[in-house]
Amino acid sequence: MIHGNSITLICVIDDYRNNGYGSRMLKESEEYIKAKLPSADTIILGRGKHYLLQGVPVEGCKAVSYFEKRGYSAKWTSVNMSLSLNHFHPDTIAIPPKPETVEFRLAVLSDMNGLLEAVSDAEPSWRGVFDSCIDPVMLSVQKGKIIGFQILSPNGGRFSPQNGKVGCIGCVGVIHEAREKGVGRQMVVEGINLLKKEGCISIELRYVELVDWYKKVGFHITGSQWMGEKSIVC
């Protein structure tokens, strides 16, 4: 399965493995991408605009070494995390309090300019996400200035068992001057409380790099993906 310059899925059933079929499909997929997107400089595994897997699953398979032998490498490994809300109590979480001058609220249309300014400071590559976001966005506001943000998706769970309503928190950011002051994690806790009120039984995180940071809020790791890519520049 191919979407743009992403190979989103490549599979061979058990009885036909170790016969070169996968390698042939991979090579044909690479040539297809090169022909369709001559301006592309890399081929990525998973992720992209539409994906089934964020990258190459790390647990329980030998796929990482398979792709490494064929010229792929990864600068980082993405982690998925989850938090059950059945027994979640924010008062039991040992994290710093937020500054008294900071308030949390949901964004409204008139916040867009200030929100995009904050996104540009915290993580410029996310601007496009917030330009087209249809999910609620929670803001951290201090003296009228937006200093933090997060996307709250009440039905955003993709990789968690669907035994009930699974929410998702994404694109959590705090502007540089307001970091390490207790704003970020307290904002996440506020978002968790809102999703719990929306009827979510658990919350999913994807593409996590700050694993230890989220562990302090109560999240645990559910899976890891090797974010492989290969240069195709001639």
N, C-alpha and C positions, 0 to 999 in steps of 0.2 A: 504494500500500500504506500503510495507516494502522494505528498501534498506540497507543492512548491519545491523548495530545495530540501525538504525533509522526507526521509524514509521513516514513515510512522509505524510500520509493522512489517516484519519478514519472518515467515514461519515455514517449517518443513515437518511433516508428521513423522513420528518415531521410526516407522519401518523404512523410511527413505533417507534418514540422516546418515552423515559420514560418507556420502556418495558424490559430493560436489554440487548438489542441486542448490543449496543455499548460497554458495559462493558464486555460482553462475547467475542466480537471481540478483544478488547484490551488485555484481558487475553490470548486468543489464540495467538495473535501476540507476546506477551512477551514470551510465551513458545516456539514459533517457533524460535525466535531470540536466546534464550538460547540453543536450540538444534543445530541450525546451526552454532552458534559462541560461543562455550563453553569457549573461552578465553576472551570474552567481559565482562567488569565489569560494564557497564552502558547501559541503553537504552535511546536514545534521541528522542525528538519529533521535527520532521522537520530537517532542515539543513542537514549536512552530505555531501558526495561527490555529490549526486544527490538529489534534493529536489523540491517540489512544493511550500512549505511554509518554511520560515526560522525557525519558531517556532509556538507556539499556538497564533493565532490572539487575541489581547486584546480587540479591539473595537467591540461592537455589538454582543457579545455572552458570554455564561457562561462557556466556555470550560476550563478556567484557574482553577476555583474552582472544576470542574469535575475531572481534573487530579490531583489536590492537594489532594483530598479525596482518591485517589488511589495510593498515595505514591510518587508522583512526586514533585519536587521542582525546583526552578530556582535561580541562583545567580545573574542574570541580565536580563534586558529586552532590546531586540534589537529594533532599530528604523530605519524606512525608511524615506528618505527625498527626496525632489525634488526641482529643480530650473528651472523656465521657462526662456528661452533665448530670448524671443521676445523683451523684454525691458531691457536686461541686459547691464549695462554700468559699467565696472570696475572702472572708475574714481569716481563713486559715493559711492564706498564702503569704509567705515572708518576702515581701518586696517593698522597696522604698515608697513612701507616700508621695503623691503629686504635690507640686507647689500650690499653695492656697489660691493663687491668682489664676490658676488654670481651670477651665471648665470644659466638659465634654458635651457635644450635641451633634445631631444629625445635620448634614449640609443641606442648604436650600439653593435654589438657582442663583441667587445673588452672590453666593459664595464662590462661584466658579473662578473668577480671576484670582482671588486670594488663594484658593486651593491649588491652582496650577502654578502659582509662584512658589508655594511651599513644596510641591512635587518637584519642580525644577531644582530647588535647593537640595532636597533630600535624595532624590533619585531621578535624574532627567529622563532616563529611558522609559519611565512609567507614564509620561505625559499622554501618550496615545491611549493608554488604558483608561485614564480618567476622562479624556475627551469623549469617549464613547460609552462610559460606564452607565448601566441602567440599574445597578444595585444601590442600596443605601450606602452612603459614605459617612462615617463618623469623624468628627473633627476634634482636635485639641485646640482650644482658643485661649490666648493670654492677652488681656488688655486690648481685645478687638482684633488681634493678629492671629492668623491660623499658623500654628507651629507643628501640628501633627495631623495624621489622617490614617484611615484604614477602610477598606471595602468590606462590607458585611453582606454575605449572600445566604439568606435563610434556607435556600434549597440548593446550595452550591456544592454539596458533597459529590465526588465522582468515584473515589477509590475506597470508600468505607462501606461495610455491610449495611444495606438499606433496610434495617429493621424498624425504622422510624425516620423522622425528619432529621437530615444531617445538614448542618450549616457549614459555611466556610468563611474564614477570615483571610484576606489577602492584601498585598501591597501596603504593609504597615510601615509608615515612615515618620520621622521627626526631623525637622530642620537642624542643621549643624549646631547652631548657637543654643539650642534647647535640649541637646542630648545629655545623657548621664545625670538627669535631674528627676528621674522617676516618672516622666511623662509617658513614655512608650508602653511600658508594661501595665501601668494603671489604665491607659486607654484600651489596651487589649482586654483587660478584665471587664471594663465597662461594656465593650462589644460583646463579650461572652454573656454577660447578664442580659443584654438586649436580645441576643439570639435564643437564650433560654426562655425568655418571655414569649418569643415567637413560636415556641413549641419544639425547638430542636432538642434532640436527645444526646447529640454529640457534635463536635466541631472538628473540621479537617483543615490542616494546613498543607500547602504544596510549595515546592521550590524553596524549602527552608535552608538557609545557610547558618543562621544564628540559633543552632540547636540548643545549646546550653541556656541561652537567653529564654527560650520558650519553655524549657524544662522547669524553670523556676516558677512558671505560671501553672504548671501541672500537665503539660502536653508530654506525650511519649512517642517514640519513633515507631512507625508502622512499615516503613520500607525506604529503600534508597535506589537512586537511579544514576548511572554513569552518563554524564552529559557529553557523549562522544561527538566529534566532528572531524571532517577531513577536508584539507585544502584541495581545490581543483583548479587553482590558478596555473596556467601553462607557463 
